[in-house]
Amino acid sequence: MRSRHERASRGAAVVASAARCLVPPERISVAEAARRHRVLVNPGGGYSGPWLDGPAPYLARPMECLSDPSVALVAIMGPGQSGKSEIGNNWVLWSAIVAPGSLIWLAPDKDLMRSFVVQKVNPMIRASPALRARQLRNQSADNVFSKEFEGAIVNYIWPVASQMRMRSAPRWVIDDYDAVPQDIDGEGDPVTLLSTRTTTFEGREKGLVMSSPALGERAGIEALVAAGTDERWWWRCPSCSAPFSPSTERDLAFDRAGSADAAAAASHLVCPTNGCVVEAEAKPAMMATGAWLGRGQTMAADGAIEGAPPIGRHRTFRVDGLMGFASWSKLAEEFRRAEVKFEKEQDESALRAFVNTRAGHNYRSRLDGGDRIEAEALFARAEPWPMREVPPGVKFLVAAVDVQSNRFEVGVVGFGDDGETWLIDRFAIRQLADGRTDVRPATVAAHWDALAANVLAARYPLAERPDIELPLATVAIDSGGMPGVSTHAANFVRRMIHGAGAPDWTLTLVKGAASPLTPPLGKPIFEVDDRGKRRADAVAMFVLGVHEIKDVIETRLRTKAPGPGYVHLSRDLERRHFDEMRGEEKRNGIWTRVGPNETLDILVYTEAARLRLRPERVDWRNPPAWAAPTRRAGGPAVAKPALAGEGRPAPESPPRGRRFRRVRSRGLKWKG
């Protein structure tokens, strides 16, 4: 039993706690609350200690706006690792300590939300005595997705309609907005859905939206920012005092011809006004001269700001990567690494990722605004080398089959170094070997066997050594499109691999994805049985990000001189094949068909097959089985396709019971 003194002490604590709730909180801003109560904890390295404005002074004004009663929305576009999420964390701290009010925080998915709470929110609460003192002590007050404080509940949610219901709060946050579905379960966009949860708090509602850009200049976070005050950070050159707003793509200078390491070593800024060289050591002083400017405002050389300050209920800001925590040398290194990838592979994905997430701008494709190369120009530059022979420079061959209702459209492409490409062969299989039966790929399973003799068995002689020939490393087969094609394609691949004994890598089943966000080549998907288990005879199917691959193909077609990325075309090609390469146009970021496009699709599928083979990892002094040249045996080197009316003889049927010899590749690690 407690003593009288213990009971008195406990009672005093209760009274003191109640009295604290009755004392009006000191009205300080979010930025000031962070200075007083926020403690940063970085056990893995970096700064740990009280919140300081100095390293990132640009964060203060957005936080001031969050505690301004005249502001209803704050939106911030910028790179990763620039402090955007810390603005939201400081608002949570302010909402618990200074101006109690509940808050809903939305992230792109549940796993990301969980990681954020565990790695960022929980350490923030533990490190702040004032915040920890405000947290309730009941069991439900400290869950992974819910934190309860005196007068405030913070719910951490993800984009599922059910998460939006049965909750209301005057404040809300959307983190990584461009990665959140713009239509959540068919019920609307996230800003609208969260805004409706604040209806009962009209006049006190406020939202914070933060994101690196990814959806284009007229969508997502950039559209929100452009519709508000659209403020930009301005600082002054330490040499000439000229004010300018930083731009990673414009101002960051480095060795554009060397390696990524060389770029890092030579990195610096160039003043866009007078060309002054600005070294990294000057960054802290430049940050100290900086300020946010809205539309119509200018900064003088002495730092004075002219023009009326921005007003409005939507205060919005653009953060550039040069302002963030990443060093300029690190940015230069990553920028150059992305450029090298583009130069060698004609793949913009690394450049897109750098510009979006490190520079903090929406990436504009290097194809945008450039002159589209037309079929006539491709036809005019065709070269006088004979098709169905392997020119010098080709290291391996890949075939592709584009499936149509009444034929198989086939192409064979040779690849050299750094994406240099040769279209070696191009034909259609319209009839079977009897010369009378029309091919019907969507309805007749047996017609797919025509591919075994006409494509899989093909060998192509080297132009300089006709006695040496190259096999096809793999054959990419389209499994999308018409009903029935997917099933017949999978069954054909199954018969070849599990029945005839073809090596796994010799066939690559592909299907294009409509979304422009799909990666070029994802992990293989395997068939499952009724219990959801992988079938014993399952074959792999690869979903392709065709829009990104078509960007690569477009870059190669626009390359003007032989070398990395150049597409070599023979004068033996039919004119319609040149037209088919121009059968699509890019409109609003989406490739759209405008005419026959079979040859373009073949180039897409062969590029996907190349990605699967990963030739950059091969030691070409000792080629793998799928690229090893062999001495030509007796008979024709190239299996002749059945081409009705095109002047080429039908092939002989393959011997019944013929089986492939299973070969272990030294260069391909993936196993189906």
DRENLONU-392455 format. One record per residue: residue in one letter; x, y, z of N, C-alpha, C, CB in turn. Coordinates in steps of 0.1 Angstrom, whole numbers, plus 5000, padded with zeros to 4 digits. Each point is the difference from the previous one (the first is absolute). Glycine has a CB too. Layout:
DRENLONU-392455
AXYZXYZXYZXYZ
...
end
This chain:
DRENLONU-392455
M500949885000499150125000500950125000498149885012
R501550224979500850124999499950095013499749994975
S501450085028500050095012499250124996502249915008
R497550175002499350134998500950094991498849985022
H502550024980500950084991500049964986501450045020
E498649824978499949954986498750044993501549815007
R497450185001498750034994499950154996499049815013
A501650274996500050144997500950044988499750045025
S501449894974500950024988499349964987502049975014
R497349924987499349954988498950104996500549765006
G498750285004499050104998500550134994498749905018
A502450144987500650124994500449994986500850065023
A499749824973500449974986498850014991501949865008
V497050084997498750004992499550144998499449775009
V500650315002499650144999500950084991499149995023
A502249984978500950074991499849974985501750005019
S498049874979499849964986498750074995501149785004
A497950225004498750064996500250154998498749835013
A502150234996500250154999500850034987500050025025
R500949894971500850024988499150004988501949895010
C497050034990499149994989499250134999499849755002
L500050325010499250125000500850134996498649895018
V502750104983500850114996500150024985501449975021
P498250144974500150024985501449984995498050165001
P502149774988501449984995500650124994499449774995
E501950255006500650114994500049994985501550025020
R498050084974499850004985501350024993497650075003
I503149834994501250014992499849934987501450025021
S499450014969499949944987500549855000500250234990
V499649704999500549874999501550005000498049934987
A502650175006501550024999500650025014499850094977
E499550005031500550025013499849885010499550244997
A499549695001499849885008501149904997497550035000
A502949964987501049904997501350055006498949954978
R501450185023501250055006500149975015500150184983
R498749825023500049985015499949865004498950225001
H500449704991499649865005500549894991498150105010
R502449924978500349894991501549965003498350084983
V501949795018501449955001500249904989500150045025
L500949974967500249914989500949895005499850184983
V499949695013500849895004500349924987498849985022
N502550014975500549934989501149905004499550204985
P500149695020501049905005500949944989498449955018
G501150064970500949944989501050104995498149864994
G501950265011500950114995499250124997501549834990
G499250285008499350134998499850075013498949914980
Y500550215019499950085012498949955009500750204986
S499749805027499049975011500150115010500249754997
G498650305007500050115010498850094997502450005001
P497550125006498850084998499950054986500350085023
W498449944973499750054987500750134997497749885001
L502950134988500750134995499550044987502049945013
D497850194985499550054987501150014990498350125012
G503049904993501150034991500249914988501050095020
P499149784982500249914988499050014989501249855016
A497550184988498950004991499150125003500249754996
P500250375002499250115004498750014992502050125007
Y498049824981498850004992498849935006501550014980
L498749915030498949935006499150085009501449804999
A499250325006499350085010498750064995502250055010
R497950014978498850074995498849904998501550174989
P498649725004498949904999499449975014501049914979
M499950075031499549975014499350125006501949845003
E498550284994499350125005498650004994502250135002
C497749834985498750014993499049905007501150074979
L499549815026499149905006499450055013501449834990
S499250275016499450065013499350134997501749885013
D498250164974499350124996498549974998502150104990
P497049965018498649974999499450044986499850025025
S500850064968499550044987500349914989500250235007
V500749674995500449904990499249875002502350104999
A497249854989499349875001500849894994497950134998
L503049894993500849904994501450044998498049914989
V503050005015501450024997500449884991500450135022
A500249904967500549904991501550024997497749974990
I503149925010501450024998500549894990500350095024
M500349954966500649914990501550015001498050034984
G502649855017501550005001500649865000499850225013
P501549774988500649874999499949935013501650094983
G498849785017500149925012501150055008499049804989
Q501050185024501050035009500350165000501049774997
S497950305003500150155001499250055012500350014975
G499249915033499350045013498550024999502150115004
K497349854984498650024999499249935011500350024975
S500049855027499249935010500350055014500149804986
E501050275017500350055013499050125003502449934998
I497250144991499050115002498849945006500950134980
G498649755014498949935005500149965014499549934977
N501750015027500349965013499950115010501449824991
N499250295005499950125009498650055002502350064993
W496949934997498650045001499349905010500050094976
V500349785024499449915009500450045014500149814984
L501250235018500550045013499250125005502349914995
W497650194996499250125003498649975004501550134984
S497949785008498649965002499849935014499749984975
A501349965030499949935013500350105012500649784988
I500450315010500550085011499450145000502149874999
V497850194990499750145000498550034997502350054992
A497249894997498650024996499349874998500650224989
P499049715021499549864999498949994989500549975024
G499749944968499049974989500449874993499650254997
S499449674999500349874994500550024986498249895015
L502450004980500650014987500049864993501550195008
I498349814979500049884992501250014991497549965001
W503349934999501350004991499949894990501450115019
L498649924968499849904990501349984993497650064997
A502849815001501249964992499649904989501550045021
P499449944969499649924989499649865002501550144988
D499049795023499649875003500249965014500549934976
K499049965029500049965014501449985005497749904997
D503150034995501449975004500850125001499849784989
L500150325002500750125001499650085012500250014975
M498549995028499550075012500549945013497950054987
R502249815013500549945012501550035002498349824997
S502450184992501550035002500250145004500549844982
F498750255013500150145004499750025014499450074977
V499649875028499650025015501149945008497649994995
V502949895002501049945008501350075000498949784996
Q501550274992501450064999500050155002500549824984
K498450255015500050145001499150055012500550024975
V498349945025499150055010500349955014498250014983
N502049875019500349945014501250075006498949784993
P502250224999501250075006499850155003501449844987
M497850235005499650145003499350015013499950054976
I499249865027499350015013500949975011497949934989
R502949965010500949975011501050115003499849764993
A500750314997501050105001499550135006501349894981
S497450145018499550135005499349985013499750074976
P500849985035499349995013498650065000502350005011
A497650124982498750075000499049924992501250225002
L499249724987499149924992499649875008501050094979
R500049855027499849875007499050035012502349914993
A497850205013499250045012498550014996502050115011
R497849934976498650024995499449884995500650224994
Q500249675004499449884996499249935011501949974983
L496949985014499249935010500749875004497950104990
R501749855021500649885006499249874998501150155016
N497749864978499249884999500649914989497950135007
Q501649754992500749904992499850034985499649835017
S499350234979499850034986500650134995497949885002
A502850195007500650134996501250004992499050085021
D501649804978501349994993500149884991501150115019
N497949884971500049894990500950054988497749925007
V502649984984500850034989499350114991500949775000
F497850224998499350094991499250105007500049824983
S500150205030499350105008500750045012497949904992
K502250235010500750065011499050105007502349984989
E497450005024499150095007500750095010498249824998
F501550315001500550105009498950075007502050034985
E498350055025499050085006499350104990501249975023
G497650004973499350094991500349974985500050175018
A500749724979500349984986500349854998501050234998
I498549724990500249874996500650014985498149905015
V503050034983500750004987499849864994501750185007
N497649804982499849884993500849994988497749995009
Y503149914990500949984988499349894991502150065014
I497549984974499249914992500749994986497950075012
W501449844980500549984986498850004991501949865008
P498350154978498950034991499049894997501650164990
V497649815020498949914999498850075005501449795003
A497550204989498850085003499549985015499349994976
S500849895029499649975013500850085011499249774992
Q502150265005500850085009499550145001501949854994
M497550204995499550145000498750025008501150024978
R498249875024498750015006500150005016498949894980
M500050165026499949995015501150075007498949784997
R501850324996501050085006499850144997501649814999
S498650285010499950144997501150075008497549994995
A503050124999501150075006500150144993501349795006
P499150315001500250134993501250014992498850105019
R502249814982501350014993500349874994500850175016
W499849844972500449874993501350034992497549934999
V503249954998501250004993500049904989501250085021
I499249954967500349904990501550004997497650024990
D503049875013501549994997500249924988500550015025
D500550034967500349944987498749994991501849865011
Y497650264987498750014993500049944987499650215012
D501449804980500049954986500149854999501150214993
A499249735019500049855000498749945006502450015003
V496750085001498749965005499049994988500450115023
P498849794976499049994989499250135000499949755002
Q499950304986499250134998498549975000501950094987
D497749795013498649965003500049885009499350094977
I500449935035500149895011498749925000501550145013
D498649744982498949905000498850064993500849905021
G499450184969498950064992499250105007499949794989
E500650265023499250105008500550144999499549815015
G501650214978500550144998501550015003497750085006
D502750044992501550035002500250025015500250104977
P501149885027500350005014499850145007501649824996
V498750294997499850135006498550025003502050094987
T497149885003498650025003499549915011499750064976
L500749815024499649915010500450045014500149824983
L501150235019500450045013499450145004502249884996
S497650204994499350135002498649985006501450114982
T497949795013498749975005500049955015499349944977
R501850015028500149965014500150125009501149794993
T499150335001500150125009498850095000502450004995
T496549954999498850084999499550065013499349864981
T500750075029499550055013501050105007498849785003
F502350244991501050095005500250124991501149815011
E497850234982500150114990500550125006498149904987
G502950165007500650125005501349975007497850105002
R502449785002501249965007500849884992499050075022
E500449894967500649894993501350044993497749904997
K503250015001501350034994500649874995500350205014
G500349804974500749884994501450034996497849924992
L503049985008501450014996500249894990500850095022
V499749944966500349904989501550024997497650014991
M503149875009501450004997500349894990500650105023
S500449934968500349894991501250044991497649935000
S503149974996500950014988499149994988502049915012
P498250164977499149994988500249884992500050245000
A499049714994500149884992498949994989501049885019
L497950204982498949994992499950104988498849915020
G502250174979500050104989499750145005499349824984
E501050285007499950145004498550045003502150044986
R497049895008498650055001499149905009500250104978
A500549835030499349905009500849995013499149874980
G500250075030500649975013500550125007500749794990
I500550195017500450115009500450134992500949825015
E499650174973500350124993498850084996502049894991
A496950045006498850084997499450075013499549834982
L500650105030499650065012500950135003499249785009
V502150204989500950115003499850124991501749835008
A498150144979499850114990498750075003501349874983
A497750065023498750075002500050095013498949804989
G502250195019500150085012500950124998499649795013
T501150254998500950114999501349974992499050085022
D501349794977501149964991501350075003498449954982
E502050055031501250075004501349924998498650115017
R502549964980501349944996501150065009499249954976
W501749975027501250055008501050074992499649815016
W500750314988501150084993501150025010498350124985
W503049875009501250035008500950084991499849795014
R501350254992500950094992501449944998498850205009
C501749824979501349954996501150065010499349984976
P501549945030501050055009501150094993499649805015
S500550194972501050084993499550134995501149794994
C497850214999499450124994498850065007501049924979
S498550005031498850045007498750004991501450145014
A498749814974498849994992499049905006501350064979
P497449975023499149915005499449904989499450175018
F500449714986499449904991499349895008501850054982
S497349895011499349885006500749884995497850125001
P502649795008500949894996499249904992501350035020
S499449914970499549894992501149904997498450154989
T501449735016501049894999500449984986499149895021
E500050104970500349964986500750124993498049855000
R501750275004500750114993501350045007497750084994
D502449925019501150065007501149915004498450165008
L501349714994501049905004500949974989498449905017
A502950124984501049984990500949895005499950244991
F500649674999500949905003500549944986498849945022
D502249974979500549944988499049924993502349995010
R497250064978498949934993500549894991498750215002
A502649764997500549904991500749895008500350174983
G499949845030500749905007499149915008501950165001
S498749785009499349915009499250075010501849834996
A497450095012499350065011500950065011498149844995
D503050085007500950055010500750134996500449765007
A499950254980500650124995499050125001501549874985
A497350105013498950115001500050055014498749894982
A501350015028499950045014501250095004498849795005
A502450174990501250085004500050144994501349785001
A498150244987500050134993498850085002501449904983
S497750065026498750065002500150145006499049785003
H500250314992499850145005498850064994502550025003
L497150105001498950074994500650114991498549955020
V500750084970500350124992498950105001501349854984
C499050275020499150115001499350024987501350115019
P497449884980499350024987500050144995498649815006
T501850295002500050144996501450034994498350065017
N502749924990501450044995501049894998499550215012
G500049664990500949894998501149985011499650044976
C500250015035500949985011500049865005499750235007
V501549724996500149865006499850015015501749934981
V497449985023499650005014500349865006498250174996
E502849825013500349885006499149965012502450044993
A497649835010499149955010500150075014500149784988
E501150265015500250065013499250135002502349915000
A497250154989499350125001498549985003501650104984
K498049775016498549985001499450055013500449804986
P500250185026499450055012499850155000501049815012
A500050264983499850154999498950044990502550035006
M497449894983499050034990498649985006501649944981
M498349955027498749975006499650115009500549754999
A500550305008499750115010499450134993501849915015
T498650114972499550114993498649984993502450064996
G497149825005498849964993498750045006501349814992
A497750204999498650035004499149954990500850215012
W497949774993498949954990499450124994499649805014
L500350194972499450114992498849944993502250124998
G496749965002498849964992500050074987498849965021
R500150024972499850064987500150165001498649804992
G502150264999500150145000501150065010497650004994
Q503049925014501150045009501349984993498649955020
T502450144984501349994995501050035012499350074976
M501949885022501050025010501150094994499549785012
A501050324996501150084995501349945004498550215002
A502649854993501349955003500450015015500750064977
D498650035030500350025014499149915009500850234996
G498349694997499149915007498750065003501949905010
A497850234987498750065002499049944990501150215008
I497749774998498949944992499050104996500349785012
E499450234975499150104995498849934995501850154993
G497049915009498849944995499149965012501149934979
A497650065019499149975010500149855004498450174992
P501649805021500149865004498849924996501450075020
P498849804977498949924996498949985010501649884986
I497250125009498849985009499249894994500050255008
G499149705001499149894995499949895010500650064976
R498449865023499849895010500849884996497750095004
H502949914984500849894996501450044998498149894989
R502850085020501450045000500849884995499750175019
T501049854970500749894994501450034996497849934991
F503149975009501450025000500749894991500050115023
R501149934970500949914993501450005006498650054978
V501849835025501349985006500949934989499149985024
D502150084974500949944990501049915007499750204984
G500849705009501049915006501350075005499149834985
L501350285009501250075004499850065014500550054976
M498349965028499750065014500049895010498750184990
G501149695006499849895010501249965007498249934986
F501749955021501149955008501149934992498349985018
A501349974970501049934991501150104996498349844992
S503050125009501150094995499950014985501449935020
W499250184976500150034985500849894993499750255005
S501349705002500849904994499249874998502150105010
K497149875000499249884999499050014989500349965024
L499150164975499050034989500749984986498750155015
A502549914984500749994987500349854997501050235004
E499449705006500349854998498849934995501850015018
E497150014988498849934996499550054987499449975024
F500750164973499550054987500949944989499350225011
R502049784991500849944989499849854998501750185005
R498149755006499749864999498749974992501249965022
A497850134980498849984993500250044985498750055020
E502150054977500450034986500749894993500150245007
V500849695000500849894994499049894997502150065013
K497049914996499049904997499250034987499849955025
F499850184974499350044988500949994988498650155013
E502649894988500949994988500349854996501150225007
K499049695002500349874997498849914997501950025014
E496950014992498949924999498850074994500849875019
Q499350264979498950084994498849995009500849974977
D499450015036498949985010500050125009500349755000
E498550325000499950135007499649975015499450114979
S500449775025499449985014500950065011498949794991
A502450195008500950065010500050155000501449794998
L498550274990499950144999498750055006501550004979
R497449935018498750045005500049995015498949924979
A501749985027500049985014500950115007499749764997
F501450284996500950105006499250135000502149884992
V497450164996499350134999498850015010500850024976
N498449885025498850005008500450005015498749884982
T502250035022500249985014501250065006498849794997
R502150254995501250075005500150154996501249784998
A498350254990500050154997498750065004501449954980
G497549975021498750055005499250064989501050035022
H499249934965499250064989499449884993501550204997
N497449834996499449904991501049984988497650065007
Y502749814991500949974988499350034987501249835014
R499550234977499550024987500949914991499250245004
S500249674989500749914992500950074990498149835003
R503050114994500950064990499449984986502049955015
L496949974984499349994987499050114998500349765001
D499350315010499050104999500650124993498949925021
G500450144969500550114993501049984990499550125020
G501049764979500949964989499349974987501649925017
D499150084973499549974987499749854998501150204990
R497749765008499749864998500649964986497850025014
I502849864986500649954988498949924993502349995009
E497450054978498949934993500649894992498850224999
A500249704995500349884993500950034988497949905007
E501950224986500850034988501550025004497950114990
A502349955022501450025004500749865003499450235009
L499849684998500649875002500349924987498750005022
F500450024969500149934987501350064993497549964998
A502650175003501250064993501349965005498550194995
R501649785018501349975006500249855000499850205014
A499449724980500249855000501349974993497649964999
E503149935006501349974996500049884990500950095022
P500149904969500149894990500649875005500250184983
W499349775029500549875004498849904999501850115015
P498549774981499049904998499449955013501149934979
M497550065021499449955012500249855001498250174998
R501549775013500249865003501549965001497849954989
E503050155012501449985003500450085012500649954976
V500450015032500350075012501250094998499249815014
P500550334986501150094997501050015011498550134987
P502749925011501050025010499550095011501949964984
G498450015029499550085011498949935008500750204987
V498649715006498949935007500649895010498450044980
K501149965032500549905010499149895002501250185011
F497549854988499049895002498750044993501049935022
L498149974975498850024993498849975009501249944978
V497750135020498849985007498950014990500950105022
A498149824979498850004991498850045008501049824985
A498050235008498750045006498949964991501050195012
V497949774994498849954992498850095005500949764998
D498650324993498850085002498849924995501350224999
V497749755009498949914996498950084995500749835017
Q498950144970498850064994498949894998501550184989
S497349865006498949914999500349904989498550175008
N502349864982500249914988501449984997497850074991
R503149965018501549984997500850025013499650084976
F501649885023501150035009500950104994499849775012
E500350354993501050104995501349975008498250174994
V502949814999501349965006501150104996499349765000
G501550275010501250084997501249945008498650214996
V502649814999501249965006500950125001499849764992
V500750275020500850115003501449965006497950145004
G503149924991501449985005500450125009500649864980
F500050115031500450105010501550005001497949985013
G502750144987501450025002500250075014500450014975
D500650075026500350075012499150125001502449934999
D497250105014499350135003498750024992502250095007
G497149804991498750024993500150014985499250105021
E501949894973500150014985499349884995502250135000
T496949894990499049904996500049984985498650065020
W501249824975499849974986498849924998502550004996
L496650044995498849924997500449904989498450195006
I501949684999500649904991499049934991501649975018
D497250014987499049934992498650055003501549804999
R497650194992498650055002499149924990500850235008
F498349704998499149924991498749975007502049904988
A497050045005498849965006499749854996499150244999
I500349695011499649864997498550004999502049905013
R497650084974498550014997499449874998500450224990
Q500449685006499549864997500949905006499050084978
L500549805023500749895005500949944989498249955017
A502549954985501049944991499349954987501549955019
D497250014983499349944988499750114989499149825015
G501150314988499850104991498550034997502149944990
R497049995018498650024998499250055012500149834982
T500450135030499350025012500450145006499949755005
D499150344996500350135006500249995015498750114982
V502249975023500350005014498950075008502549994995
R497149955016499050065009500549995014498149954984
P502850145021500649995013499050015012502050104990
A496949975008499150025011499149885002500150254997
T499749674993499049895001500549864999498550164991
V502749835003500549864997501449995007498749984978
A501349935033501249995008501249944992498549975020
A501149934971501049934992500850094991498649805001
H500850314994500750094991501250075006497850044989
W502349965025501150065006501349924998498550105017
D501349774980501249924998500850054987498849815011
A500650274981500750064989501250085004497950004987
L502050055025501150085005501349925003498350165010
A501549714994501149925003501049994989498649875015
A500950104973500949994988500450134994498949784996
N500250325004500250124993500850105008497949964987
V502050035026500750105008501049945010497950144998
L501649775011500949955010501249934994498149975015
A501849964974501149934994500950084991498649805001
A501150334998500850084990501450035005497950114993
R503049894997501450045003500450104989500549775011
Y500350324992500450114990501550014999497950135006
P502549864981501550004997500650145002499749814984
L501550195021500850135001500350054986501049935022
A498950204975500250054987501549984996498250175004
E502749845005501449984997500549865001500350235009
R498949684997500349865000498849924998501950055016
P497649924972498849934997500049865006499750134980
D501549825023500049865006499850005015501649944982
I498250185024499750025014498750065002502450025006
E496849935003498650055001499750025015499349884979
L499750215023499650045014498649945002501450215000
P498349735012498649965003499250125005500949775006
L497950214997499150105006500249985015498350014981
A502150105026500149985015498749975006501950164999
T497149914997498649985005499050054990500850015024
V498049944977498950044992498950065009500649834982
A499250305016498950065008498749994993501650165010
I497449794997498749974994498950085007500849774994
D498550314998498950085006498849915004500750204985
S498949825027498949925005498750085003501749845010
G498350284986498850095002499150014988501350135017
G497849964984499250034988498749925000502050054988
M497849875001498749934997499849895010500250064976
P498549915027499649885009500649884994497950115007
G502649805001500649884996501550004998497949954989
V502750175008501450014997500849975012499550174983
S500149885029500849985012500149855003499250235008
T499749704991500049865004500849924990497850025010
H502150014977500749924990501550035001498050014985
A502350125018501550035001500649935011499550234990
A499849775022500649935012500149854997499050185015
N500049774979500149854997501149974990497549985005
F502750104986501149984990501450005007498650104982
V501650015027501250005007500249885009499950264999
R499049705007500049885009500449884992498250105015
R501349884973500349884992501550014996497749994991
M502850135006501450014996501049975012499350164982
I500449905030500949995011499849865008500050255002
H498849725001499749885008499849884992499050145017
G500749884970499849884991501249974992497650055000
A502850054992501149984990501450035007498450064982
G501649995030501350015007500850124996500049765001
A499350354994500750124997500550075013498650034979
P502650025021500550075012499150125003502349944994
D497650085019499050105005500250144994500049885021
W501250164976500350134995499650024985501850025017
T497949874976499850014986498750064996501449814997
L497650205013498750064997499750105011499249794988
T500350325008499750115010498550054997502550075002
L496649895006498650034998499850145006499349765001
V500150334991499850145004498650054999502450044994
K497350065013498750064999500150155004498849785005
G500750314987500250145003499050055010500850034977
A499650075031499250065010499550144996501249875018
A497650174985499550124995500650125008497949894993
S502450095020500550115008501350054996498749915019
P501550224980501350064997501049995011498950154985
L500649815027500949995012500649865002498650175010
T501049734981500549865001501450004996497849914995
P503150035013501449994996500249924987500750015024
P500450014969500249944987499949855000501450184994
L499249755016499949865001500049965015501349974978
G497549985026499949965014500449865002498250165003
K501749795010500349875003499049904993501050075022
P499549814975499149914993498849965008501949914987
I496950075007498849955007499749864995499150235002
F500749685007499849864997498549965002502449955006
E497149954986498749955001499849935013499849984975
V499050025031499749935012498849914998501050195014
D498949714995498949914999498850055009501649814996
D497450115005498850045007500350045015498649864985
R502450085021500450035014500950125001499749765005
G500650304984500950125000501549965000498350125012
K502049754986501449955000500550014985499649855020
R501750174979500650014987499949864993501650185008
R497949824980499949874993501449944997497950094989
A502149785011501349934997500550034986499349825016
D499850204974500450034987499750154996499549764994
A500650325016499750144998501150074991498950015022
V500750084970500950084992499950155005499849844980
A501350235018500250135005499350104990502149945013
M497350164992499550114991500550135006497949874994
F502650224997500650135004499050114996502449914998
V497250175012499250124997500950114996498249935016
L501650144973500950104995499450145002500849844983
G500150255021499650145000500350064986500550025024
V498549964967500250024985500350154998498549804994
H500950295014500250144998501450045002497650055007
E503049905003501450035003500949944989499550025025
I500249864971500849934990499950084987499749775011
K499150284986499950074987500750135001497849904997
D502450165015500950125001501449964996498550095018
V501949794986501449964997500149984985500249895022
I498850054972500049974985500050144993498849785003
E500450315001499950134994501450075000497550025006
T503149975006501350065001501049944990499650055024
R500449824975500949934990499750044986500249815016
L498550204981499750034986500450154997498049845000
R502050245009500450144998501650025000497850075011
T502949834994501550005000500550014985500149875022
K500750234976500350034986501349934994498950225004
A501949745005501349944995500249865006501050234998
P499649684994500349875005500850005013499949914977
G499850005032500650005013499049975011501750174992
P498549875020499149975011498650044997501850035016
G497249884984498650034998499650004986500150125021
Y500749884969499650014986499349884995502050164996
V497049864996499249894994500449994985498150035017
H502649864980500449974986498849934993502549995006
L497150074982499049944992500549974986498250135014
S501449764981500449964987499150054989501149795010
R499550234978499150034988499249894996501750164993
D498549725012499249884997498650005007502149874996
L497850225014498750015007498950054990501250045022
E497649914980498950064992499650145005499249764995
R500350324996499650135004499050015012500550074976
R498649835024499050005011500649985014498449914983
H502850025017500649985013500550135006500649774993
F499950324998500450145005498850075005501950014983
D496949985010498850075005499649945013499350044976
E500849835026499649945013500850055012499249804986
M502050235011500950065011499550135005501949884991
R497350195000499450135004498549995002501850114987
G497849775017498549985002499450045013500449814986
E500450265022499550065013500650135002499749775010
E499550324998500550135004499850015015499550104977
K501449985029499950035014499150125003502349895004
R496650095003499050115002499850005015498949984977
N501450135030499850025014500749895008497850124995
G503449845001500749905007499749864997500250165017
I498849814974499549874997500249974985498350015018
W502349884979500249964986498649954994502549945004
T497150124985498749974994500249964986498950175015
R500449724981500049954986499450094991500049775009
V500750264979499450084990500149934986500750205013
G499749684987500149924988500649865003500350214986
P499949715004500649875002501350025008499049914978
N501250005032501250025009500749875003498850195010
E501149714981500549875003501550005002498249904987
T502650175004501450005001500450085013500249994975
L499150115029500350075012499849905012499350224990
D499649715010499849905011501249905000497550034998
I502949924991501149914999501350065007499049904979
L501350235018501150065006499850015015500450134979
V498449895026499750015014500349865007498350184996
Y501149714998500249875005501449955000497749954993
T503150094997501449955000500850085010499849954976
E499850185027500750075010499749945014499950214986
A498949755016499649935013500849875001497750104999
A502549834990500849875001501450045003498549894983
R502050215011501450055003500250035015500250094977
L498849975029500050045014500049875009498850214995
R500549695000500049875007501349935000497649984995
L503150034994501349934999501150075007499349924978
R500650215025500950085007501449994994498649975021
P501650074967501349984993501150085007498849954979
E500950165028501150085006500749925011498750204995
R500849695009500749925010500849884994498250065016
V501849934971500649894994501550034997497849944989
D503149975013501450014996500049954985500949965024
W499250134967499949974986501249934994498450204998
R502649795010501249924996499649855000501650185009
N497449794999499649865001498450005000502149945014
P497350084974498650024998499249885006500450134980
P498449905026499149905005499549914988499450155020
A499949754984499549904990499050074990500349825016
W498950284989499050064992500650104990498449975018
A502950064983500750094991501249944993499250195014
A501149694989501249934994499849974986500549915022
P500450144969499949964986500549864998500450244993
T499049704997500349864996500449994986498549915018
R502249984978500349984986498849954993502449955006
R497350104983498849964992500149864995499750244993
A499249695011499949864995499550014985499649915024
G500249974970499450004986498650055000501549804995
G498250254994498650054998499950155002499249785007
P499650284992499950145001500250055014498449994981
A502250125020500250065014498850065006502350044993
V496850014999498850065006498849924996501150234998
A498149745013498749934997499150094992500349865021
K499250094968499250084991498650015005501549944981
P497950175020498650025005499049974989500850165017
A498049814987498949984991499450134997499649765008
L500750304981499550134997499149994987502050115011
A496749894991499149994988500150124992498549865013
G501950124974500050114990501250105002497649984999
E503449985009501150095001501349954994498950085021
G501049814971501149954993501049935007499650194987
R500149755025500949925008499449875002501050205011
P499849694988499449875001499649965014501449934981
A497649985020499649955013501149915006497550024993
P502649975020501049925006499649855000500750195014
E500349734988499749865002499549985015501749934983
S497349985019499649985013501149945008497649974992
P502550065021501049945009499849865002500350225011
P500749694990499849865002499149985013502249954989
R496949955010499249975011500849955012498149944984
G501650115028500749955011501350075003499049784996
R501350324995501350085002500050075014500250034975
R500949965032500150065014501150105000499049795011
F500950314997501150095002501049945010498550204994
R502749835004501049965010500150115011501349874982
R498650095030500050105011501450045003498049905010
V502350234990501350065001500150095012500449984975
R500650015033500150095011500850134996500049815016
S499450304986500650134995501050055011497950064987
R503249995008501050065009499650155003501849844992
G497350225000499850145002498650045005501650034982
L497549875019498750045004499649925013499350044976
K500550035035499949945013498549975003502050125008
W497149954986498649985003499549864996499650244997
K499649695011499549874997498550015000502049885010
G497350074980498650005000499449905009500050084977
end
